[in-house]
C-alpha cells in the first residue's frame, strides 16, 4: 500500500483473503438458537425484511438503523445501498477514521482525508483497491507512518485474520434448528 498526498494521486493495492464469521449473540433465540446466544460478541447487527420488498431494516448494536435495498434491475427499488455495497463503505470509513484519530493524537494537521475503496467481489480471493488522499502538509516520514496506520484499521485487521461462520435456521412451526 502507498499513501500519497492528494497532489500525487496513485491507487493503493490491498489484497484481503475471504474467511468466516460467528453468529451474533443478540439475535433473538427463535432465530439463532440457544448455542448462538452463548457466544460472546462485541458487535451485533440484525436485519428484518420489509414485506413485499427487497429492503431490509438493519439494526446495528441496538442503536443505529439503516435500510438496505437491491437495485431496480434486481427487483429492488434502489432506495438504499445493497448489503454488499456496505462492505467497501465500511472499510473506507474505518481507514479514514483511523487516520484522523492518529493524526489528532500526534497534533498533525492532516487536512481532508479521502479514501476510495474499489471492491472486486467477483475475484477469488476478493480484492480491495484502496486509494488514500490527504490534504495536509506532511513530510515523507509522516506519510510513511500514515501508511502503516491505514493498514492497521480494525476492519482490515479483522478481514486479514479470517472468520468462521456459524449458521442456524429456526422455523416457528417446527422449532427445528438446522
RADA-V596503 format. One record per pair of residues at least 12 apart in sequence whose C-alpha atoms are under 8 Angstrom apart, sorted by the first residue. I is the first residue (numbers start at 1). GAP is how many residues later the second one is. If there is no record, write none. Layout:
BEGIN
i: {I:I}
gap: {GAP:GAP}
END
This chain:
BEGIN
i: {1:1:1:1:1:2:3:3:3:3:3:3:3:4:4:4:4:5:5:5:5:6:6:6:6:9:9:10:11:11:11:11:12:12:12:12:13:13:13:13:14:14:14:14:15:15:15:15:15:16:16:16:16:16:16:17:17:17:17:17:17:18:18:18:18:18:19:19:19:19:19:20:20:20:20:21:21:21:21:21:22:22:22:22:23:23:23:23:23:24:24:24:24:24:24:24:24:25:25:25:25:25:25:26:27:30:30:30:30:31:31:31:31:32:32:32:32:33:33:33:43:43:44:44:44:45:45:45:45:45:46:46:46:47:53:53:54:54:54:54:54:55:55:55:55:55:55:56:56:67:67:67:68:68:68:68:69:69:69:70:70:88:88:88:88:89:90:91:91:91:92:92:92:92:93:94:94:94:95:95:95:95:96:96:96:96:98:98:98:99:99:99:100:102:109:109:109:110:110:110:110:110:111:111:111:112:112:112:113:113:113:113:114:114:114:115:115:115:115:116:116:116:117:117:117:118}
gap: {12:13:129:146:150:145:128:129:130:140:141:143:144:128:129:130:139:128:129:130:131:126:127:128:129:122:124:121:118:119:120:121:117:118:119:120:115:116:117:118:113:114:115:116:110:111:112:113:114:109:110:111:112:143:144:108:109:110:142:143:145:107:108:141:144:145:140:142:143:144:145:142:143:144:145:141:142:143:144:145:141:142:143:144:13:16:142:143:144:12:13:15:16:17:19:20:21:12:13:14:15:16:19:18:19:140:141:142:145:137:138:139:140:135:136:137:138:135:137:144:17:18:16:17:18:13:14:15:16:17:12:13:14:12:23:24:15:16:21:22:23:12:13:14:15:21:25:12:13:12:13:14:12:13:14:15:12:13:14:12:13:29:30:31:40:28:65:26:64:65:23:24:25:38:22:59:60:61:20:55:56:58:17:18:19:54:51:52:55:47:50:51:13:47:27:28:29:24:25:26:27:28:23:24:25:22:23:24:19:20:21:22:18:19:20:15:16:17:18:14:15:16:12:13:14:12}
END
